[in-house]
């Protein structure tokens, strides 16, 4: 992921005629905090917070709890966040944090202790106008609430603007849970509209039936009945039906049975990795990074890819697929719904307000529509891919005084 991210930035910089020094300055991180969290029971965990750039505003980015968290991953994600906020026009920078831990192996008390000690170490370096973290992989509103609680104890700040992704009764925003998936729907809709294809029927497959992928499908089912879901995957299986799948039924099975493989009816049950090989118009990549690489890129049959995960298509695969005519809506726009609504939550906290979901979704739609138009116009005028265009636009925003 780090190599893919840096390659995209360098390519965008070269397209703009930037010298090597300027490009490397865009890549360099401002600060990297590497520390250890020790619990009272003796367990210890490596922890990180990378602050990439605050040229446009406070650092912004999630905190993930996962056993594979490492410095390179956090650095890549922090860098991507700087370009994401720039690409969609938010006055924020980029950061990312993580703890190398499997939360399923910990009690609630241990999770609370890790959350509070993460803040205890970082408190001098974060805050409403410095660095505003949020939830990410394996973290949620409860964990963020614990972090806000500790931050308030240490600083006396009661604005709730120190973190986003909070529970609704603790200053969270309406629409936050569905924001990333909904933003992906807006991004695909806007691109199809620019291409004069919005009314056309299409088939799509969703890799990663979690919060993001499921919301993409349920929002699509409600607002775009001409889009037909025919395949979906989680770690258990890929489920496929040429006659279409019900997003709400899949959601119900996942919540009740814990896996898509438990789906009954006239469906094919395939291996999880078979999702990317399906003959569909659109692949919605909502699992993890590096899902499409040189190993499987020649098996992709879709015409469009929506990157709802971070860097799900690596650099070599992106070049290969683009040459074949596949259009990739890049992660820095496709999955920006989460950070856009996080920004709106931060604004509400700073202003002491709480907005209805219709207002939040309306502003989310505007940010995504503007970003897709700018990306599409740049791609057309320069005759380059959508991903290159999005990064060029982000670089130009980051270089503004």
VEXDREN-2710 file (C-alpha; in Angstrom, 1 decimal):
% VEXDREN-2710
k/r/px/py/pz
1/UNK/0.0/0.0/0.0
2/UNK/2.8/2.4/0.8
3/UNK/4.6/1.7/-2.5
4/UNK/1.3/2.2/-4.4
5/UNK/0.5/5.5/-2.6
6/UNK/4.0/6.9/-3.2
7/UNK/3.9/5.9/-6.8
8/UNK/0.6/7.7/-7.4
9/UNK/1.9/10.8/-5.8
10/UNK/5.1/10.8/-7.8
11/UNK/3.3/10.2/-11.0
12/UNK/0.9/13.1/-10.3
13/UNK/3.8/15.4/-9.4
14/UNK/5.6/14.5/-12.6
15/UNK/2.4/15.2/-14.7
16/UNK/2.4/18.7/-13.1
17/UNK/6.1/19.2/-13.9
18/UNK/7.2/19.3/-10.2
19/UNK/10.8/18.8/-9.3
20/UNK/11.9/15.8/-7.2
21/UNK/12.4/17.9/-4.0
22/UNK/8.8/19.2/-4.1
23/UNK/7.4/15.7/-4.7
24/UNK/9.4/14.3/-1.8
25/UNK/8.1/17.1/0.4
26/UNK/4.6/16.1/-0.5
27/UNK/5.3/12.5/0.5
28/UNK/7.2/13.3/3.8
29/UNK/5.3/13.0/7.1
30/UNK/5.3/15.8/9.6
31/UNK/5.5/13.6/12.7
32/UNK/5.5/9.9/13.6
33/UNK/4.5/8.9/17.1
34/UNK/5.6/5.3/18.0
35/UNK/4.9/4.1/21.5
36/UNK/3.9/1.2/23.6
37/UNK/0.7/0.7/25.6
38/UNK/1.1/-1.4/28.8
39/UNK/-2.0/-2.6/30.5
40/UNK/-2.3/-3.1/34.2
41/UNK/-2.4/-6.9/33.7
42/UNK/1.1/-6.8/32.0
43/UNK/0.0/-7.1/28.3
44/UNK/1.7/-4.7/26.0
45/UNK/0.9/-3.5/22.5
46/UNK/2.7/-1.4/19.9
47/UNK/0.8/1.8/19.0
48/UNK/1.2/4.5/16.3
49/UNK/0.0/7.9/15.2
50/UNK/1.3/9.3/12.0
51/UNK/0.6/13.0/11.2
52/UNK/1.3/13.4/7.5
53/UNK/0.3/17.0/6.7
54/UNK/-1.6/19.9/8.2
55/UNK/-1.1/22.3/5.3
56/UNK/-4.9/22.6/4.9
57/UNK/-6.1/22.2/8.4
58/UNK/-5.9/19.9/11.5
59/UNK/-4.7/16.3/10.9
60/UNK/-7.6/14.0/10.4
61/UNK/-7.8/10.2/10.2
62/UNK/-8.9/7.0/11.9
63/UNK/-7.5/4.7/14.5
64/UNK/-7.5/1.0/13.8
65/UNK/-7.1/-1.9/16.2
66/UNK/-5.8/-4.9/14.2
67/UNK/-2.9/-7.4/14.9
68/UNK/-1.3/-6.5/11.5
69/UNK/-1.0/-2.8/12.2
70/UNK/2.5/-1.5/11.5
71/UNK/4.3/1.7/10.8
72/UNK/4.3/1.4/7.0
73/UNK/0.6/0.8/6.9
74/UNK/-0.2/3.7/9.2
75/UNK/2.1/6.0/7.2
76/UNK/0.5/5.0/3.9
77/UNK/-3.0/5.6/5.3
78/UNK/-2.0/8.9/6.8
79/UNK/-0.6/10.0/3.5
80/UNK/-3.7/8.9/1.6
81/UNK/-5.9/10.9/4.1
82/UNK/-4.0/14.1/3.2
83/UNK/-4.7/13.6/-0.4
84/UNK/-8.3/12.5/0.2
85/UNK/-9.2/15.6/2.2
86/UNK/-7.5/17.8/-0.5
87/UNK/-9.3/15.9/-3.4
88/UNK/-12.7/16.5/-1.9
89/UNK/-12.0/20.1/-0.8
90/UNK/-12.0/19.7/3.0
91/UNK/-10.0/22.2/5.1
92/UNK/-8.3/19.3/6.9
93/UNK/-5.0/17.5/6.8
94/UNK/-4.1/13.8/7.0
95/UNK/-3.3/11.5/9.9
96/UNK/-3.8/7.9/10.9
97/UNK/-3.3/5.8/14.1
98/UNK/-3.4/2.2/15.1
99/UNK/-2.7/-0.4/17.8
100/UNK/-1.3/-3.8/16.9
101/UNK/-4.0/-5.8/18.8
102/UNK/-6.8/-8.3/18.1
103/UNK/-9.7/-6.7/19.9
104/UNK/-11.6/-10.0/19.8
105/UNK/-9.1/-11.4/22.3
106/UNK/-9.7/-8.6/24.8
107/UNK/-12.3/-7.9/27.4
108/UNK/-14.3/-4.6/27.3
109/UNK/-12.3/-3.4/30.3
110/UNK/-9.0/-4.1/28.4
111/UNK/-10.3/-2.3/25.3
112/UNK/-11.3/0.7/27.4
113/UNK/-7.9/0.8/29.1
114/UNK/-6.1/0.6/25.7
115/UNK/-8.4/3.4/24.3
116/UNK/-7.7/5.7/27.3
117/UNK/-4.0/5.0/27.3
118/UNK/-3.8/5.7/23.6
119/UNK/-5.1/9.2/24.4
120/UNK/-3.0/9.6/27.5
121/UNK/0.2/9.3/25.4
122/UNK/-1.0/11.4/22.5
123/UNK/-2.9/14.2/24.3
124/UNK/-0.3/16.9/23.8
125/UNK/-0.3/16.2/20.0
126/UNK/-4.1/15.9/19.4
127/UNK/-7.1/18.1/19.9
128/UNK/-9.9/20.0/18.0
129/UNK/-7.5/22.3/16.2
130/UNK/-4.5/20.0/16.0
131/UNK/-5.4/16.4/15.2
132/UNK/-8.9/15.0/15.2
133/UNK/-9.0/11.1/15.2
134/UNK/-11.9/8.9/14.3
135/UNK/-12.8/5.2/14.3
136/UNK/-11.5/2.8/11.7
137/UNK/-11.0/-0.9/11.3
138/UNK/-12.2/-2.7/14.5
139/UNK/-12.9/0.5/16.3
140/UNK/-16.3/2.1/16.8
141/UNK/-18.3/4.8/18.6
142/UNK/-17.9/3.2/22.0
143/UNK/-14.1/3.2/21.7
144/UNK/-14.2/6.9/20.5
145/UNK/-16.5/7.8/23.4
146/UNK/-13.9/6.4/25.8
147/UNK/-11.2/8.4/24.1
148/UNK/-13.2/11.6/24.2
149/UNK/-13.9/10.9/27.9
150/UNK/-10.1/10.6/28.6
151/UNK/-9.3/13.7/26.5
152/UNK/-11.9/15.8/28.5
153/UNK/-10.5/14.6/31.8
154/UNK/-7.0/15.6/30.8
155/UNK/-7.8/19.0/29.1
156/UNK/-11.2/20.2/30.3
157/UNK/-12.3/20.5/26.7
158/UNK/-16.0/19.9/26.6
159/UNK/-16.7/20.7/22.9
160/UNK/-16.6/17.0/21.9
161/UNK/-14.7/18.2/18.8
162/UNK/-11.5/16.3/19.8
163/UNK/-12.7/13.2/18.0
164/UNK/-15.3/12.3/15.4
165/UNK/-17.3/9.1/15.0
166/UNK/-18.8/9.4/18.4
167/UNK/-22.2/7.9/19.5
168/UNK/-25.1/10.2/18.8
169/UNK/-25.8/11.1/22.4
170/UNK/-22.1/12.0/22.9
171/UNK/-21.9/14.5/20.0
172/UNK/-21.9/12.2/17.0
173/UNK/-23.4/13.1/13.6
174/UNK/-26.5/11.7/12.0
175/UNK/-25.7/9.7/8.8
176/UNK/-22.2/8.8/9.9
177/UNK/-22.6/5.0/9.9
178/UNK/-23.7/4.9/6.3
179/UNK/-21.5/7.8/5.1
180/UNK/-18.7/5.9/3.4
181/UNK/-21.0/3.5/1.5
182/UNK/-23.4/6.3/0.6
183/UNK/-20.5/8.4/-0.7
184/UNK/-19.5/5.6/-2.9
185/UNK/-23.0/5.5/-4.4
186/UNK/-22.9/9.2/-5.0
187/UNK/-19.4/8.9/-6.7
188/UNK/-20.5/6.2/-9.1
189/UNK/-23.8/8.0/-9.9
190/UNK/-21.9/11.2/-10.7
191/UNK/-19.4/9.6/-13.0
192/UNK/-22.1/7.7/-14.9
193/UNK/-24.1/11.0/-15.2
194/UNK/-21.0/12.8/-16.7
195/UNK/-20.7/9.9/-19.2
196/UNK/-24.4/9.9/-20.1
197/UNK/-24.9/6.4/-18.7
198/UNK/-26.8/7.1/-15.5
199/UNK/-30.1/5.6/-16.7
200/UNK/-28.5/2.5/-18.0
201/UNK/-29.0/-0.9/-16.3
202/UNK/-25.8/-2.3/-14.8
203/UNK/-24.8/-5.3/-12.7
204/UNK/-22.4/-5.0/-9.7
205/UNK/-20.6/-7.1/-7.2
206/UNK/-19.5/-6.1/-3.6
207/UNK/-16.3/-7.5/-2.1
208/UNK/-16.4/-7.2/1.7
209/UNK/-19.9/-7.3/3.1
210/UNK/-19.2/-5.2/6.2
211/UNK/-20.5/-1.8/7.2
212/UNK/-19.3/0.0/4.0
213/UNK/-20.1/-2.6/1.4
214/UNK/-23.6/-3.3/2.8
215/UNK/-24.5/0.4/3.0
216/UNK/-23.4/0.9/-0.6
217/UNK/-25.7/-1.9/-1.7
218/UNK/-28.7/-1.0/0.5
219/UNK/-28.5/2.7/-0.6
220/UNK/-28.2/1.6/-4.2
221/UNK/-31.2/-0.7/-3.9
222/UNK/-33.3/2.2/-2.6
223/UNK/-32.2/4.9/-5.0
224/UNK/-31.0/3.1/-8.1
225/UNK/-33.2/0.1/-8.9
226/UNK/-31.6/-0.1/-12.4
227/UNK/-28.3/-1.2/-10.6
228/UNK/-28.6/-5.0/-9.9
229/UNK/-26.5/-6.6/-7.2
230/UNK/-25.5/-10.1/-8.4
231/UNK/-22.6/-11.1/-6.2
232/UNK/-21.2/-10.3/-2.7
233/UNK/-18.5/-11.7/-0.6
234/UNK/-17.2/-11.9/3.0
235/UNK/-14.4/-14.0/4.5
236/UNK/-16.7/-17.1/4.3
237/UNK/-17.7/-17.1/0.6
238/UNK/-18.9/-15.3/-2.5
239/UNK/-22.6/-15.6/-3.1
240/UNK/-23.8/-15.2/-6.7
241/UNK/-27.2/-15.1/-8.5
242/UNK/-27.6/-14.0/-12.1
243/UNK/-31.2/-13.0/-11.3
244/UNK/-30.0/-10.6/-8.6
245/UNK/-29.6/-10.5/-4.8
246/UNK/-31.5/-8.6/-2.2
247/UNK/-29.1/-6.3/-0.2
248/UNK/-31.5/-6.3/2.7
249/UNK/-31.7/-10.1/2.7
250/UNK/-28.0/-10.4/2.7
251/UNK/-27.8/-7.9/5.6
252/UNK/-30.2/-10.0/7.5
253/UNK/-28.3/-13.2/6.9
254/UNK/-25.0/-11.6/7.8
255/UNK/-26.4/-10.2/11.1
256/UNK/-28.2/-13.3/12.1
257/UNK/-25.9/-16.0/10.9
258/UNK/-22.6/-14.2/10.8
259/UNK/-21.6/-15.2/7.3
260/UNK/-23.0/-14.9/3.8
261/UNK/-22.3/-18.6/3.2
262/UNK/-25.4/-19.3/5.3
263/UNK/-27.7/-17.7/2.6
264/UNK/-30.3/-20.1/1.3
265/UNK/-32.2/-20.1/-2.0
266/UNK/-31.2/-20.3/-5.6
267/UNK/-27.7/-18.9/-5.3
268/UNK/-24.2/-20.2/-6.1
269/UNK/-21.7/-20.4/-3.2
270/UNK/-18.2/-19.7/-4.5
271/UNK/-14.8/-19.0/-2.9
272/UNK/-14.3/-15.5/-1.4
273/UNK/-11.5/-14.8/-3.9
274/UNK/-13.8/-15.5/-6.8
275/UNK/-15.7/-12.2/-6.3
276/UNK/-13.2/-10.1/-8.4
277/UNK/-13.5/-12.5/-11.3
278/UNK/-17.3/-12.1/-11.8
279/UNK/-18.6/-10.9/-15.1
280/UNK/-20.2/-7.7/-13.9
281/UNK/-20.2/-4.0/-15.0
282/UNK/-19.0/-2.7/-11.6
283/UNK/-16.7/-4.2/-8.9
284/UNK/-17.2/-2.5/-5.5
285/UNK/-14.1/-3.1/-3.5
286/UNK/-15.0/-2.7/0.2
287/UNK/-12.6/-5.2/1.9
288/UNK/-8.9/-4.5/2.4
289/UNK/-6.0/-3.1/0.5
290/UNK/-4.1/-5.0/-2.3
291/UNK/-7.2/-7.1/-3.2
292/UNK/-6.4/-6.7/-7.0
293/UNK/-2.7/-7.2/-7.8
294/UNK/-0.6/-8.7/-10.6
295/UNK/-1.7/-12.1/-9.4
296/UNK/-5.4/-11.7/-10.3
297/UNK/-5.6/-8.5/-12.4
298/UNK/-6.0/-10.5/-15.7
299/UNK/-9.1/-12.1/-14.3
300/UNK/-11.0/-8.8/-13.8
301/UNK/-13.9/-8.5/-16.2
302/UNK/-15.6/-5.4/-14.8
303/UNK/-15.8/-2.1/-16.7
304/UNK/-15.7/0.0/-13.5
305/UNK/-14.1/-0.4/-10.1
306/UNK/-15.2/1.6/-7.1
307/UNK/-12.4/1.7/-4.5
308/UNK/-14.3/1.8/-1.2
309/UNK/-11.4/0.2/0.6
310/UNK/-8.0/2.0/0.9
311/UNK/-5.7/1.0/-2.0
312/UNK/-7.6/-2.2/-3.0
313/UNK/-5.9/-2.0/-6.5
314/UNK/-2.1/-1.9/-6.4
315/UNK/-0.1/0.2/-8.8
316/UNK/0.8/-2.5/-11.3
317/UNK/-2.8/-3.7/-11.5
318/UNK/-4.1/-0.2/-11.9
319/UNK/-1.8/0.5/-14.8
320/UNK/-2.8/-2.9/-16.4
321/UNK/-6.5/-2.4/-15.9
322/UNK/-6.4/1.3/-17.1
323/UNK/-4.7/0.2/-20.3
324/UNK/-7.6/-2.3/-20.8
325/UNK/-10.1/0.5/-20.4
326/UNK/-11.3/-0.2/-16.9
327/UNK/-12.3/3.0/-15.1
328/UNK/-11.3/3.1/-11.5
329/UNK/-13.0/5.6/-9.1
330/UNK/-10.1/6.1/-6.7
331/UNK/-10.3/5.6/-3.0
332/UNK/-9.5/9.2/-2.2
333/UNK/-12.9/10.2/-3.7
334/UNK/-14.9/6.9/-3.6
335/UNK/-14.5/6.3/0.1
336/UNK/-14.3/9.9/1.2
337/UNK/-17.9/9.9/2.5
338/UNK/-16.6/8.9/6.0
339/UNK/-14.2/11.8/6.4
340/UNK/-16.6/14.3/4.8
341/UNK/-19.3/13.4/7.5
342/UNK/-16.5/13.4/10.1
343/UNK/-15.7/17.0/9.1
344/UNK/-19.4/17.9/9.3
345/UNK/-19.6/16.3/12.8
346/UNK/-16.5/18.4/13.8
347/UNK/-18.2/21.5/12.5
348/UNK/-21.4/20.7/14.4
349/UNK/-19.4/20.2/17.6
350/UNK/-17.4/23.4/17.1
351/UNK/-20.7/25.3/16.5
352/UNK/-22.7/23.6/19.3
353/UNK/-25.2/22.3/16.8
354/UNK/-26.8/19.0/15.8
355/UNK/-28.0/18.7/12.2
356/UNK/-30.8/16.5/10.8
357/UNK/-29.6/13.6/8.6
358/UNK/-31.1/15.2/5.4
359/UNK/-28.8/18.2/5.9
360/UNK/-25.8/16.0/6.5
361/UNK/-26.5/13.8/3.5
362/UNK/-27.1/16.9/1.3
363/UNK/-23.7/18.3/2.1
364/UNK/-22.1/14.9/1.6
365/UNK/-23.7/14.7/-1.8
366/UNK/-22.4/18.2/-2.8
367/UNK/-18.8/17.5/-1.7
368/UNK/-18.7/14.2/-3.6
369/UNK/-20.4/15.7/-6.7
370/UNK/-17.9/18.6/-6.9
371/UNK/-14.9/16.3/-6.4
372/UNK/-16.1/13.9/-9.1
373/UNK/-16.7/16.7/-11.6
374/UNK/-13.2/18.1/-10.9
375/UNK/-11.7/14.7/-11.3
376/UNK/-13.6/13.9/-14.5
377/UNK/-12.8/17.3/-16.1
378/UNK/-9.1/16.9/-15.3
379/UNK/-9.1/13.3/-16.7
380/UNK/-10.7/14.5/-19.9
381/UNK/-8.6/17.6/-20.4
382/UNK/-5.3/15.7/-19.8
383/UNK/-6.4/12.4/-21.3
384/UNK/-5.4/10.5/-18.2
385/UNK/-7.0/8.0/-15.8
386/UNK/-9.5/9.0/-13.1
387/UNK/-7.1/8.0/-10.4
388/UNK/-4.2/10.1/-11.8
389/UNK/-6.7/13.0/-12.2
390/UNK/-7.8/12.8/-8.6
391/UNK/-4.2/12.8/-7.3
392/UNK/-3.3/15.7/-9.6
393/UNK/-6.2/17.8/-8.2
394/UNK/-5.2/16.9/-4.7
395/UNK/-1.5/17.8/-5.3
396/UNK/-2.6/21.2/-6.7
397/UNK/-4.7/21.8/-3.6
398/UNK/-1.9/20.8/-1.2
399/UNK/0.5/23.2/-3.0
400/UNK/-1.8/26.2/-2.7
401/UNK/-0.6/28.9/-0.3
END
